[in-house]
Amino acid sequence: FAALATYILPAGIVDRLLGLTKIKHDDILSIIFTSGSTGEPKGVMLSQANVGANVAAVDQIINFTNSDCLMGVLPFFHSFGYTVCLWLPMCFDAKVVYHFNPLDAKTIGELAEKQGMSILLATPTFLRMYLKRCTKEQFHKLDLVVVGAEKLPLEVAEQFQEKFGVFPSEGYGTTELSPVACCNIPDHRGQSDVQIGTKPGTVGRPIPGVSAKVVDPDSWEELGVDTEGMVLISGANVMTGYLNQPEKTAEVIRDGWYVTGDLGKIDADGFVTITGRMSRFSKIGGEMVPHLRIEEELAKIIEAAGEPDDGELKLAVTAVPDKNKGERLIVLHRALTQPVDEVAKALQSSGLPNLWLPS
C-alpha cells in the first residue's frame, strides 16, 4: 500500500499518512556521543534544523553538481562523516561512493579511478596515506579536497597539490556545531579580479548562516582584529544541548553563542585561525605555553629522522605540577626509532623559547 500511495497520491497527502508533517524543526534528529578533547563522553543532541542548516550551508560552498562524485570514507559515528558524507549527498541527489576504511588507500585509489571521484573529504592523516599509496592517475578527476578534525600541516597540503594538482581546503567545526563552522573555499576568479577564498594556515571564513567572534576568556569582552582569545560560534548549526546535562549545556552555550574552548583569532578579511585548545595550554612562569606548537615541532623532528608514518599518534605533550614554576612540560611517547636524547637535542635547536622545552 505504501508504495502504491507514494506513486498515486499528492506528496502532501503522503507526508501526512507517513506522519512526516508532525516532525518539527526543533525535533531531535540524532544524538552523537563525544568527549571532545577532554572529559567524559557527552550526548550531543542535534535537531532537524541543526543538521539541515549545516547541510544547506555546506552545499553552498561545495556546490554539488550532477557530474560530481563524492568519496565517503569518514565514519558516520563522527559528525563530519554523518552530516557531510551521509546527509549532504542524500539531500542533493549527488553521486557518492562509500568505503568503510579510510586507511585502505589501495582500495580507495581504485574506487576513485573507477568512479571518477571529484570531491574528497578527509583528515590530514588520511591525506598522508593517499600521498604514499595512491597514484595521480587514480585521482585524475579530483577537483576539491576538504579536510578537518586536525590541523593541516602546510607541507602536507603542498605535497598533495604537487602530486594531485589540488590544494586541500582546511575547515573547522565540532560535533556541537553539526559540525561545520568555518571553511576555506577555492578562490573565485572573475574577469577583472580574484575573490580570495583560501588563506593557508587558517580554517577559512564562517560558512553561510554562521557567525564567529573572539572574546577574552576572563572578561568575555569581544576582542579586535588579529587578537587571540576564545573562539565563539553562533548560528542555526549550534546544538540543542547535551543529553540530560543541562548544566553542561549552560556552560558552553551563552546567549546563543557556543563556547568552543579553542583559542584563535580573526583577521581583517574574516579568516579564522585556530591557535590552540584552552585546555592544552600550560601556565609556566606566568606565560601560556601551547602544547600543540611543541608537538608539531617534535613531529617534524621524528619525521625527518625517518620515523614511519602508520597513522598512529607517536607522542603527546602534557604537564605535571612543579613547585617552582607551577607546571612543567613532559612528553609521552611510543617507542621511537630515533634515540630520545637526540630528539631532545634537536628540539633545543628548533628555535622554540627555552620556557617551552619539556624536561
ZAKOLMAR-961291 format. One record per residue: residue in one letter; z, y, x of N, C-alpha, C, O in turn. Coordinates in steps of 0.1 Angstrom, whole numbers, plus 2048, in hexadecimal, padded with zeros to 3 digits. Each point is the difference from the previous one (the first is absolute). Example, Ala and Ser with C-alpha at 12.3 -4.5 7.8 and 13.67 -1.06 7.14 Angstrom:
A84E7C788480080C7F780080C80980780080A;S7F280B7F280080B80980880B7F880180B805;
***
This chain:
F8007F480880080C7F880080D8097F98097FD;A80F7F780D80180C8097F38038067FC80C800;A7FD7EA8057F38038067F68057F57F8809803;L8087F17F17F78057F680380E7FB7F78087FE;A8167FB80180580D7FC7FC80A80A7FB80B7FD;T8067F28107FC80980A7F18048007FC80B803;Y7FD7EB7F97F18017FF7FB8097F47F7808802;I8107F67F37FA8067F380880C7FB7FA8087F9;L8127FA80C80880B7FA80080C8097FE7FF80C;P80480D7EF80180C80880B7FF80A80A7F97FD;A7F580E80E80A7FF80A80E8047FC80A7FA804;G7F78117F380C8047FB8087F67F880C7FF802;I7ED7F97F68067F67F88057F580980B7FA7FE;V7EC80280C8047F580980D8048088097F8802;D7F881580280C80580780C7FE7F780B7FC805;R7F48077EE80B7FF7F78047F17FE80C7FD800;L7EA7FB7FF8037F17FE8077FA80C8097F87FE;L7F480D80E8067FB80C80D8078038067FC80A;G7FD80E7EF80D8078037FE80B80B80A805805;L7EA7FE7FF7FE80980B80480E7FD804808808;T7FB7FC7EB80380D7FC80F80380080480C800;K8047E980280E80280180580380E80C804802;I7EB7FB80880380380D80180F8037F68077FD;K8157FE80880180E8037FE80380F8027F7808;H7FB8157FB7FE80480E80C7FD8097FF7FD80B;D80D8057EF80C7FE8088067F27FF80B7FE806;D7EE7F97F48047F28007FE7FA80F7F7804807;I8127F47FC8007FA80E7F57F68017FF7F77F8;L7F880B8127F57F78038047F58097FD7F47FF;S80B81080C8047F680A80C80480780480C7FF;I8037EB80680C8028097FE7FA80D7FE7F3801;I8018158097FD7FB80E80D80280880580B801;F7FF7EA80580D8018087FD80480E7F77FB807;T81180E7FE7FE80680D80E8038068098047F9;S7F87FB81480C8058077FD80C808809806806;G7EA7FF7F97FC80C8088027FC80F7FD7F5804;S8088148048027FE80E80F7FD8028047FB80B;T8048077EB80F7FD8028057FB7F37FB8047F5;G8107F580B8087FD7F47FB7F37F97F77F9804;E8108047F17FE7F47F87F38027F77FD80C7FD;P7FD7E97FF7F48027F78038077F380B7FE7FA;K7EC80A8028028077F37F37FE7F87F57FF805;G80D8007EE7F57FE7F77FA80D7FC8068087F8;V7EE7FB80C7F980C7FD7F87FF7F37F77F8800;M80D80F7F67FA7FF7F37F480A80080280C800;L7F27EF7FE7F48087FF7FB7FF7F27FE7F57FB;S7FF8167FF7FC8017F27F07FF8007F980180A;Q8027FE7E97F28007FE7FA80D8067F6800806;A81180B7F77FB80D80580180180F7F7806806;N8137F580080180080F7F47FA8077F9806807;V8057ED7F57F57F98077F28067FB7F7801808;G8088027EB7F38067FB7FD80D8077F4802804;A8158067FE7FE80D8077FC7FE80F7F7806805;N80F7F08017FD7FD80E7F27FA8017F880480A;V8057F37ED7F27FA8007F580B7FF7F6800807;A80C8097EF7F780A7FD7FE80A80C7F5804803;A8167FF80380080A80C7F97F980C7F8807806;V80B7ED7FC7FA7F980C7F17FE7FE7F8801809;D8047FD7EA7F27FE7FE7F980E8027F47FF805;Q81280C7F97FA80D8027FD80280F7F6806804;I8127F48057FE80280E7F87F58067F980280A;I8077F27F17F87F58057F28017F97F67FD807;N8098077EC7F48017F97F87F38007F57FF806;F8107F77F47FA7F37FE7F28017FA7FE8087F6;T7F87F180E7F37FF7FA7FD7F17FE8077F7805;N7EF8067F37FC7F37FD7FB7F880C8007F4800;S7FC81480A7FB7F980D80B7FD80A7FE7F980A;D80F80B7F380B7FE8098057F27FE7FF7F97F6;C8078028158077F380080D80280780080380C;L80C7FC7ED80D8018068057F38057FF7F67F9;M8068098148067F480580F8017FD807808806;G7FE7EF7F280E8007FC8087F68088007F47FD;V80781180D8077F680980F8037FF8087F9806;L7FC8127F380E8048008077F87F57FB7FF7F5;P8117FC80D8077F97F58048087F480380C802;F7FD7EE7F38038077F380F8037FF8048087F7;F8057F181180E8037FF80480C80880B805800;H7EB80180780280E8067F880A7F77F57FD7FB;S81180E8037FA80A7F67F28048047F88037F7;F8057FF8167F38048047F57F67FC7F68047FA;G80D7EF8087F67F67FC8007FF7F17F57FD7FA;Y8178047FF8017FF7F27F880B7F87F87FC7F8;T80A81080C7F980B7F97F18018047F88017F8;V8067FF8157F28048057F77F48017F48017FD;C8117F38077F77F58017FF7F87F37F67F97FD;L8148087FA7FF7F97F37FC8097F57F67FD7F9;W81280D8047FD8087F47F48098017F88027F7;L8068048157F580A8027F27F97FD7F98067F8;P8047EF80E7F37FA7FD7FF7FB7F27F58007FA;M8167FB8007FF7FC7F27FE80C7F67F87FE7F7;C80E80D80C7FE80C7F77F28068017FC8067F6;F7FE7F98167F38068017F57F78037F5804805;D80D7EF7F77F57F68007F980080D7F4800801;A81480080A7FA80080E8007F18058097F87FC;K7EE80580D8007F380680B7FF80A802809808;V8057EC7F780B7FE80A8007F18047FE7F77F8;V8058078158017F380580E7FE806804808808;Y8037ED7F480D7FE8048027F580A7F97F6800;H81080C80A8047F580980F80180280580B802;F8017EA7FD80F8007FF80780380D80C803800;N7ED7FB80B80680280D7FA80B8087F57FE806;P81180E7FB7FA80B8077FF7FE80F7F9808807;L80E7EE7FF7FF7FD80E7F57F78047FD7FD80B;D7FD7FD7EA7F57F68037F38088027F78007F8;A8088068147F58098037F27F88007F68067FC;K80A7EE8087F47F88007FA7FF7F27F48037FE;T8147F97F87FB7FF7F27FC80D7FA7F68027F9;I81380880A7FD80E7FB7F38058057F88067F9;G8057F88147F38048067F57F97F97F68077FD;E80B7ED8007F57F87FA7FE8057F17F58027FC;L8168017FD7FF8057F27FA80E8007F88037F8;A80C8058127FB80E8007F18008027F98087FA;E8027EF80F7F28008027F87FA7F47F68057FC;K8107F17FE7F97F97F58008097F37F68007F9;Q8158068058018087F37FD80F8027FF8077F6;G7FE7FD8167FD80E80280B80A7FE7FF80A7F9;M80D7F380E80C8087FF7FD80F8047FA80280B;S8098077EC7FE80E80380D80880180180B807;I80A7F07F380D80680080A7F68048017F57FB;L80780F80F80B7F880580D80780080180B805;L8097EF7F580E8067FF8087F68098017F47FD;A80781280C8077F780A80C80880680380B7FB;T8027EF80F80B8068087FA80180F7F77F8803;P80F8108057FC80180E8017F28077F87FD809;T8127FC7F48027F28067F47F77FC7FB7F9809;F8008087EB7F57F87FC7F38058077F87F8804;L8078157FD7F48058077FF7FB80E7F57FD805;R8168028028007FA80E7FA7F28007F97FC809;M80B7FC7ED7FA7F27FF7F18017FE7F97F8806;Y8028107F17F28017FD7F880580C7F57FC803;L81180D8057FA80580C7FD7F580A7F67FF806;K8147F87FB7FE7F58097F77F57FC7FA7F9808;R8068047EB7FA7F37FB7F58027F67F97F67FD;C8048167FF7F48027F77F580780880380880A;T7F17F67F27F48068077FB80C7F88038027F4;K7F68068137FA80C7FA7F67FC7F58008077F6;E7F97EE80C7F77FB7F68077FC7F37FB8037F5;Q8117F880C8077FC7F480580C7F88017FF7F3;F80280C81380480C7F97F580A7FF80280C800;H7F17EF7FF7F58098017FF80A7F47FA80B801;K80C7F17F47FF8097F480D8087FE8018087F6;L8087F781380D8077FF7FE80F8007FA806809;D80C8007ED7FE80F7FE80D80880080080B803;L80B7EE7F880C8077FF80C7F68048007F57FB;V80981080D80C7F880380C8097FE80180B805;V8087F07F380D8077FD80B7F88058017F47FC;V80881180C80C7F980480D8077FD80080C7FE;G80A7EB80080D8067FD80B7F68057FD7F7807;A80F80B7F480C7F780380680280D80C7FD802;E7EC80880880680280D7F780B8077F58037FB;K81080480F7F980A8077F37FB8068017F6807;L7F48117F87F47FD8067FF80680E7FE80C801;P8027EB80A7FF80680D7F28058027F67FA7FC;L80881180B7F38068027F77F78077F48007FD;E8117F980D7F77F78087FA7F57F87F57FC802;V8137FF7F47FB7F67F77F58057F77F57FA7FE;A80D8127FD7F68077F87F38028087F57FE7FB;E80C8078117F58038087F87F38047F47FF800;Q8147F68037F97F38037F97FB7F47F57FA802;F8118077F37F97FB7F37F38087FE7F67FA7FC;Q80B8138057F48087FE7F57FC80B7F47FF7FC;E8107FF8107F67FD80A7F97F37FE7F47FE802;K8147F87F87FA7F37FE7F97FF7F37F57FA7FF;F81180B7F67FA7FE7F37FA80D7FA7FA7FF7F5;G80780C8117FA80D7FC8078077F57FA8097FA;V8127F38038088077F580E8038058077F8806;F7FD8157F980D80580480A7FD7F47FE8067F6;P80C7F280C8097FD7F680880C7FA804809808;S7FD7F87EB80780B7FA80F7FC7FD8027F67FA;E80781180C80E7FD7FE8068067F47FE80C7FD;G80A7EC7FB8068057F480F7FE8018067FB80A;Y80180A7EB80F7FF8008057FE7F27FA8057F7;G8107F38088067FE7F380C7F68018047FC80B;T8028027EA80C7F77FF7FF7F97F27F98047F7;T80D7F08088007F97F48058097F47FA7FF7F5;E80F80A80E8058097F57F680A7FC8028077F6;L7F37FA8117F580A7FD7F47F97FB7F58067FF;S80C7ED7FD7F57F87F97F47FC8087F87FA7F9;P80580781380880580B7FA80C807807806808;V7ED7FD7F57F980A80980480E7FD8008047F4;A80380481680480E7FE7F68098087FC80B7FA;C8007F28127F78088087F57F78068037F4802;C7F28128027F67F88067F68098077FB80A7FA;N8007F28127F58078067F37FA7F98007F57FC;I7F68148037F37FB7FA7F5805809802809808;P7F37F17F77F58048097FC80F7FE8018057F4;D7FB8028167FC80E7FF7F48017F77F77F7800;H8088137F87F58037F77F780A80780480B802;R7F07F18007F68098067F68067F67F87F97FA;G8098148047F78077F87F48058077FE7FD80C;Q7FA80B7EE7F480680680380A80B7F980180A;S8128067F480380B80A80E7FF806804807809;D8047EF7F280E7FF8068057F27FF7FA7F77FA;V81280780C8067F380080E8017FA808808805;Q7FB7F17F180E8007FA8087F58077FD7F47FE;I80D81080A8087F68078097F87F78088057F9;G7F67EE8088087F77F880A7F78098097FA7FA;T7F48068138087F880980580780C7F9808806;K8137F67FD80780580C8077F580780B7FC7FB;P7F07FE8108067F580680F80480480380B804;G8067EB7FA80E8028038088047F380C800800;T7EC8057F68078037F37FD7F57F67F97F6803;V80E80A7F27FE7F67F57F78077F57FF7FA7F5;G7FB81180E7F78077F68088097F780B803802;R7ED8027F48068087F68057F87F47FC7F47FF;P80C8127F88047F97F47F47FC7F87F78097FF;I8097EC7FA7F57FC7F88008087F380B8067FD;P7EA7FA7FB8008087F480C7FD7F68037F47FE;G8048167FD80B7FE7F780D7FF80780B7FE7FA;V7F580281480D7FE80780280D8097F7806805;S8167FE7FC80480B80880A7FB80B8077F77FE;A7F981080D8097FD80B80780D8057F980A800;K8137F580480780B80680A7FB80B8047F47FF;V80081580A80A7FC80A80C8097FE7FF80C7FF;V80D7EE80180C8077FF80A7FD80B7FF7F6807;D80A8137FB80B7FE8098097F57FA8058017F5;P7FD7F48138087F57FA80F8037FD8077F97FA;D7FE81280B80E8047FE80180A7F48087FE7F7;S7EF80D80A80180A7F57F77FE7F58018067F5;W7F47F280D7F67FD7F67F780C7FD7F98007F6;E80780A8137F780B7FF7F37FC8057FE7F980A;E7F780C7EF7F37FD8047FC80780D80480B802;L7F67ED8077FC80680D7F28048017F87FD7F7;G80580B8137F38068017F67F68078037F5803;V7F18118007F57F88068047FB80E807807808;D7F67EC7FA8027FA80D80F7FF8048037FF80C;T8058027EB80F7FE8038047F37FB7FE7FC7F4;E8097FC8158047F37FD80C7FF7F780A808802;G7F67EF7F480B7FE7F77FD7F47F87F87F7803;M8108077F27FF7F57F77F48027F77FE80A7FA;V7F97EB8057F58017F78037FB7F28067F67FE;L7F78137F88027FD7F27F27FF7F97F7808804;I8087F07F27F37FE7F98038007F180A7FB7FB;S7ED80C7FE8018007F17F27FD7FA7F6802807;G80A7F97ED7F37FD7F98037F57F680B7FA7FF;A7EA8027FA8017F67F68027F28068037F67F9;N7FB8098148027F380780E7FD8048037F5804;V8078157FA80E7FD8038067F67F77FF8027F3;M8077F48128057F47F88098057F580680B800;T7FC7EC7F680A8027F580E8008068098077FB;G7F97F080E80E7FE8068027F38067F77F77FF;Y8158068068037F38058077F87F58088057F8;L7F47EE8078057F77F68107FF8018057FC80A;N8018087EA80F7FF7FF80780780B80C7FD803;Q7EE80E80380780780A7FE80F7FE7F9807808;P80D7FF7ED7FE80E7FD80680980B7FA80B802;E8107F180580680880B7F680280B7FE80B805;K7FC7E97FF7F680080B7F48097FC7FB807808;T8017F87EB7F58077FB80380F8017F7808805;A8157FC7F780380F80180180580E7FE80C803;E8057EB80780080480E7F28048057FF809808;V7F77F07F37F38028067F68087F87F6804805;I80D7FE7EE7F88097F880880C7FC8097FF7F8;R7F380C80D80780D7FD7F780A7FA7F6804806;D80C7FF7EE7F880A7F87F17FC8007F8808802;G8067EB7FD7F27FB8007FA7FD80D7F57FB801;W81280980A7FB7FD80E8067F480580C7FE800;Y7EB7F98068057F480680480380F7F7805807;V8157F87FD80580280D7FC7F48098067F57FF;T7F080D8097FA7F48078097FA80B7FF7F4803;G8098158038087FB80B7F980180D8057FD80B;D7EE8087F47F880280C80080E80580180A7F7;L7FF7F88167FF80E8057F18038037F87F7804;G8048157FA7F28048027FF80F7FF8098087FF;K7EA7FC8017FC80E7FF7F38017FA7F87F7800;I8058157FB7F38037F97FA80C80780680A801;D7ED7F48037FA80B8077F980A7F68017FE7F4;A7F980C8117FA80B7F87F57FB7F77FD8077F6;D7FD7EE80D7F57FB7F88057F57F67F87FA7F9;G8158048078057F77F68017F18058047F77F8;F7F98078158017F280580E7FD804807808806;V7FD7EC7F680E7FB8028017F780C7F87F7802;T81280C8078027F780B80E7FA7FF80A8087FE;I7F77EB80380D7F97FF8057FF80F7F97FA808;T81280B7FB80580080D80B7F58038037FD80B;G8037FE7EA80A7F58028077FE7F37FE8067F6;R80B7F080B8097FC7F580E8068028057FF80B;M8008087EB80D80680280B7F6805808804808;S7F77F07F380A7F68047FC7FA80E8087F8805;R7ED80C8007FC7FA80D80080B80B7F8800809;F8128087F680380A80A80E7FE8048097FC7F9;S7FA80781480D80080580480E8057F8807806;K8147FD7F780580D8058087FE80D80B7FA800;I7EF80A80B8057FD80D80280E8077F6807802;G8167FC80280380C8067FC80C7F87FC80B805;G8047F47ED7FC80B7F87F18007FD7FC8097F8;E7FD7EE80D7F18017FE7FC7F47F88047F4803;M7F280E7F47FB7F57F87F57F98087F6806804;V80C7ED7FF7F67F88087F97F67F78077F87FA;P7EC8098057F87F77F77FE7F28077FB7FF80B;H8097F67ED7FE7F38057F17FC8017FC7FA80A;L7FC80B7EC7F27FC8007F880580C7F87F8805;R80B8147FF7F980580C8027F880C7F77FD808;I8157FE7FA8047F780B7F97F37FF7FB7FA80A;E8058007EA7F97F37FD7F18018037FB7F7806;E7FF8147F77F28028027FD80080F7F67FA805;E81380C8037FE80180E8027F28077F87FC808;L8127FD7F38027F28057F57F77FC7FC7F7808;A7FE80B7EC7F57F77FC7F48028097F97F7804;K8048168007F580380A8037F980D7F67FB806;I8168057FF8047FA80D7FD7F18007FA7FB809;I80B7FE7ED7FF7F18007F17FC7FD7FC7F6804;E7FD8137F47F27FD7FD7F880180D7F77F8803;A80C8138057F980280C8027F580A7F87FD809;A8147FC7F68047F58097FA7F37FC8027F6806;G7F680A7EF7FA7F47FB8087F87F67FD7F47FE;E80C8127FB8087F87F67F77FC7F57F98097FA;P8067EA8027F77FC7F68048067F280B8027FD;D7EA8027FC8028067F37FF7F57F57F47FD7FC;D8177FE7FF7FF7F57F68048067F28027F87F7;G7FF8158088048067F380F8007FD8048057F6;E8047F581380E8007FF80780C8067FB80580A;L8107FF7F080880B8068067FB80D8077F6800;K7F781280B8057FC80D80D8068048087FA807;L7FA8127F480C80780480480B7F67F88047F7;A81480080980580B7F780B8088078097FA807;V7F78137F780B80880580B8027F57FC8037F5;T8107FC80F80B8037F780B8078087FF80380C;A80C8007EE80B80780680E7F87FE8017FA7F6;V80780881480E7FB7FE80A80B8037FC80A807;P8107F57F480A80B80380280280F8007F7808;D8028167FB80480480E80B80A8007FE80B7F9;K80D7F380E80B8097FF7FD80E80680780A7FD;N7F07F680C7FD80D8077F58087F980180C7FE;K7F47ED7FD7F58087FA7FF7FD7F17F78067FA;G8127F28017FF7FE7F17F87F37FE8047F77F9;E7F080880D7F77F47FF7F97FF80D7FE809807;R7FE7EA7FC7F67FE80B7F67F67FB8027F87F7;L7F280980E7F47F87FC8007F380880380080C;I7F97F67ED7FD7F38067F37FB7FA7FB8047F6;V7FF7F28117F37FA7FC8037F17FD8047F9809;L7F88037EB8017F27FC7F17FB8027F78067FB;H8087EE80C7F27FB8037FF7F180080A7F9802;R7EA8027FC7FE7F28027FD7FE80E801809808;A7FD7EA7FC7FC7FD80E7F38078037F67FE7F9;L80A8098127F48088047FA7F980C8077FB809;T7EC8077F97F97FB80C80380880C8017FC80B;Q8028117F380480A80A80F8008028078017F6;P7FE7FF81780E80180280680C7F97FA80B801;V8127F47FA80680B7F880280C8097FF80B7FC;D8057F281180380C8097F380880380180C802;E7F47ED7FE7F38078027FD8087F47FB80C801;V8087EF7F37FD8087F480980C8007FB80B7FD;A8127F480780980B8007FB80B80A80180C7FE;K7FB7EF80E7FB80980A7F48087FB7FF80C803;A7F87ED7F77F48077FA80380A7F67FA80A7FF;L8107F37F98058097F580680D8077FE80B7FA;Q8097F381180580C8077F680980580280C802;S7F27EE8017F58088057F68057F57F5806803;S80F7F87F17F68037F480080E7FC7F78057F9;G81380380C80180E7FC8098037F580280C7FC;L8057EA7FE80A8027F680C8078068037FD80B;P80480B7ED80C80680580B7F68048007F57FA;N80880E81080A7F68048097FC7F58057F4800;L7FE8157F78097FD7F57FA7F57F78087FA7F9;W7EB8058077F97F67F78007F28067FC7F77FA;L8078078137FF7F380780B7F77FC80C803802;P7F17F17F980A7F67FC8087FC80C7FB80180C;S8117FB7F28097FB80B7FD7F18038067FB809;
***
